[in-house]
Amino acid sequence: LELRVFPTSFAYHRATSVDDAVAVLAANPDAKILAGGHSLIPAMKLRLAAPGMLVDLTRLSELKGVTVGPDAVTIGAMTTYDELRDADGIAELFPSIVEAIGVIGDQQVRAHGTIGGALAHNDPAADLTAVFLSLGGSVVAQGPNGERTIDGDDLFVDLWTTSLEVEEVITKVLLPVPGAAVKSAYRKHAHPASGYAVVGVAVAVDGAGKASVVVTGATSKPTHLAAAEGILAGATNLDEATIAAAAEAAPTGLELNPSPYASEAYLAQLIRVLTSRALTQAVSR
Ligand SMILES: Cc1cc2nc3c(=O)[nH]c(=O)nc-3n(C[C@H](O)[C@H](O)[C@H](O)COP(=O)(O)OP(=O)(O)OC[C@H]3O[C@@H](n4cnc5c(N)ncnc54)[C@H](O)[C@@H]3O)c2cc1C
């Protein structure tokens, strides 16, 4: 096996606006968007990706920033992990986002990686994908025919695959402002070599019917733990016994992706333990 550590040659276009990016993507079907570059560039160096052109969004300031509205929080797709964690209102409204960002990669990854890139890349072991889904998020994507909103449940299709068209740019991420009773948390067991999630569990619960529990790492895409959600949604009190029952049921019906590091039984046990820890952390808030 020949080890290559440099990409194949490619053209480069620095986008001047989202319209410009969409037009260049539509005219060059082998082009790819460059955001933080922390998934795409490694994939190009390993020759797992060989785009003919990169369309660089990094200078588009209109894709940056966080706005807290009365009903929804709007996050520009090019907002980095660091900028998102530190934005006004995020820690109070979404503690699970802060917890997830705290365990993503290293400081360089957090300074450059973007929320739009993380969601578009849909790595099966990504952290923010599960948190986004647990918070009921959606994305706004702009393509040649204008904008459309894609619900989180419709965005993630399979390993590294989303329902985005190749010429579509995620411009915004929308998160509904949670009700006062909603509590969220994220817990992860990181692979000791890569730091990526072997299993991560994101929860958002209010003890009055709202229960969102989403796993990453163990499955081909972020997936709702429906059995746990059912138990939590039917409970009026998120006490220890309810959390234990939800955690025990959490892996039910999942199609798990074992690896040499983690067998199916180990993944299922991690899901139980991390569901319990995330729920316990959330209700303590
Ligand atoms: C050493 C290292 C450790 C890491 N550890 C973790 C970890 O622990 N947890 C974790 O979750 N991630 C981890 N990552 C990945 C990191 O979070 C990436 O930054 C992220 O997955 C992709 O974001 P990006 O902005 O870098 O996107 P890029 O790499 O620039 O792009 C990724 C993909 O998304 C597409 N894309 C980007 N932006 C858009 C957009 N606005 N609209 C449509 N398509 C778009 C690109 O074309 C490309 O296909 C790690 C990365 C490295 C290098």
The ligand as an SDF file (V2000), in Angstrom:
LIG
                    3D

 53 58  0  0  0  0  0  0  0  0999 V2000
   -7.3280   15.9330   14.5360 C   0  0  0  0  0  0  0  0  0  0  0  0
   -8.8080   16.0530   14.3820 C   0  0  0  0  0  0  0  0  0  0  0  0
   -9.6370   15.6520   15.4210 C   0  0  0  0  0  0  0  0  0  0  0  0
  -11.0350   15.7570   15.2900 C   0  0  0  0  0  0  0  0  0  0  0  0
  -11.8180   15.3490   16.3320 N   0  0  0  0  0  0  0  0  0  0  0  0
  -13.1490   15.4630   16.2320 C   0  0  0  0  0  0  0  0  0  0  0  0
  -14.0010   15.0740   17.3220 C   0  0  0  0  0  0  0  0  0  0  0  0
  -13.5450   14.6220   18.3760 O   0  0  0  0  0  0  0  0  0  0  0  0
  -15.3460   15.2260   17.1560 N   0  0  0  0  0  0  0  0  0  0  0  0
  -15.8870   15.7350   16.0050 C   0  0  0  0  0  0  0  0  0  0  0  0
  -17.1000   15.8470   15.9320 O   0  0  0  0  0  0  0  0  0  0  0  0
  -15.1200   16.1140   14.9730 N   0  0  0  0  0  0  0  0  0  0  0  0
  -13.7710   15.9990   15.0590 C   0  0  0  0  0  0  0  0  0  0  0  0
  -12.9880   16.4020   14.0050 N   0  0  0  0  0  0  0  0  0  0  0  0
  -13.6290   16.8920   12.7490 C   0  0  0  0  0  0  0  0  0  0  0  0
  -13.9480   18.3810   12.8630 C   0  0  0  0  0  0  0  0  0  0  0  0
  -15.0030   18.5520   13.7650 O   0  0  0  0  0  0  0  0  0  0  0  0
  -14.2720   19.0020   11.4970 C   0  0  0  0  0  0  0  0  0  0  0  0
  -13.9130   20.3430   11.5980 O   0  0  0  0  0  0  0  0  0  0  0  0
  -15.7040   18.9330   11.0560 C   0  0  0  0  0  0  0  0  0  0  0  0
  -16.1190   17.5840   10.9640 O   0  0  0  0  0  0  0  0  0  0  0  0
  -15.9110   19.5260    9.6540 C   0  0  0  0  0  0  0  0  0  0  0  0
  -16.0190   20.9260    9.7090 O   0  0  0  0  0  0  0  0  0  0  0  0
  -15.1410   21.8360    8.7820 P   0  0  0  0  0  0  0  0  0  0  0  0
  -15.6690   23.2330    8.9270 O   0  0  0  0  0  0  0  0  0  0  0  0
  -13.7080   21.6230    9.0930 O   0  0  0  0  0  0  0  0  0  0  0  0
  -15.5430   21.3150    7.3250 O   0  0  0  0  0  0  0  0  0  0  0  0
  -14.6610   20.9360    6.0280 P   0  0  0  0  0  0  0  0  0  0  0  0
  -13.6270   19.9410    6.3600 O   0  0  0  0  0  0  0  0  0  0  0  0
  -14.2050   22.1950    5.3460 O   0  0  0  0  0  0  0  0  0  0  0  0
  -15.8150   20.2800    5.1300 O   0  0  0  0  0  0  0  0  0  0  0  0
  -16.3840   19.0290    5.4800 C   0  0  0  0  0  0  0  0  0  0  0  0
  -17.4150   18.6320    4.4170 C   0  0  0  0  0  0  0  0  0  0  0  0
  -18.5790   19.4420    4.5080 O   0  0  0  0  0  0  0  0  0  0  0  0
  -18.8050   20.1690    3.3040 C   0  0  0  0  0  0  0  0  0  0  0  0
  -19.2360   21.5070    3.7270 N   0  0  0  0  0  0  0  0  0  0  0  0
  -18.5760   22.3390    4.5810 C   0  0  0  0  0  0  0  0  0  0  0  0
  -19.3100   23.4410    4.8190 N   0  0  0  0  0  0  0  0  0  0  0  0
  -20.4560   23.3110    4.1100 C   0  0  0  0  0  0  0  0  0  0  0  0
  -21.6090   24.1460    3.9490 C   0  0  0  0  0  0  0  0  0  0  0  0
  -21.7410   25.3300    4.5890 N   0  0  0  0  0  0  0  0  0  0  0  0
  -22.6070   23.6960    3.1610 N   0  0  0  0  0  0  0  0  0  0  0  0
  -22.5110   22.4840    2.5120 C   0  0  0  0  0  0  0  0  0  0  0  0
  -21.4350   21.6650    2.6180 N   0  0  0  0  0  0  0  0  0  0  0  0
  -20.4180   22.0770    3.4050 C   0  0  0  0  0  0  0  0  0  0  0  0
  -17.4570   20.1630    2.5660 C   0  0  0  0  0  0  0  0  0  0  0  0
  -17.5960   20.2900    1.1720 O   0  0  0  0  0  0  0  0  0  0  0  0
  -16.9030   18.8080    2.9720 C   0  0  0  0  0  0  0  0  0  0  0  0
  -17.4900   17.7930    2.1780 O   0  0  0  0  0  0  0  0  0  0  0  0
  -11.6120   16.2850   14.0970 C   0  0  0  0  0  0  0  0  0  0  0  0
  -10.7630   16.7150   13.0530 C   0  0  0  0  0  0  0  0  0  0  0  0
   -9.3870   16.6050   13.1890 C   0  0  0  0  0  0  0  0  0  0  0  0
   -8.5110   17.0550   12.0500 C   0  0  0  0  0  0  0  0  0  0  0  0
  1  2  1  0
  2  3  1  0
  2 52  2  0
  3  4  2  0
  4  5  1  0
  4 50  1  0
  5  6  2  0
  6  7  1  0
  6 13  1  0
  7  8  2  0
  7  9  1  0
  9 10  1  0
 10 11  2  0
 10 12  1  0
 12 13  2  0
 13 14  1  0
 14 15  1  0
 14 50  1  0
 15 16  1  0
 16 17  1  0
 16 18  1  0
 18 19  1  0
 18 20  1  0
 20 21  1  0
 20 22  1  0
 22 23  1  0
 23 24  1  0
 24 25  2  0
 24 26  1  0
 24 27  1  0
 27 28  1  0
 28 29  2  0
 28 30  1  0
 28 31  1  0
 31 32  1  0
 32 33  1  0
 33 34  1  0
 33 48  1  0
 34 35  1  0
 35 36  1  0
 35 46  1  0
 36 37  1  0
 36 45  1  0
 37 38  2  0
 38 39  1  0
 39 40  1  0
 39 45  2  0
 40 41  1  0
 40 42  2  0
 42 43  1  0
 43 44  2  0
 44 45  1  0
 46 47  1  0
 46 48  1  0
 48 49  1  0
 50 51  2  0
 51 52  1  0
 52 53  1  0
M  END
$$$$
